[in-house]
Amino acid sequence: MDYVSAIVPPLVMAIGFGFLVRAIIRSQGGAQKAKEDAAADAMAAAAPRAAE
């Protein structure tokens, strides 16, 4: 049973790292990025009108 206790920590870390990478990839781009870009474009377009 020593081999089981030896493999569990690296296996848990590998699975956790996989979920971390997946979360980072999912948070990049996509629909949320398009919404943020649209909001930034709208604010940039409104800024010169507000200054006048």
Secondary structure by P-SEA (a helix, b strand, c coil): caaaaaaaaaaaaaaaaaaaaaaaaaacccaaaaaaaaaaaaaaaacccccc
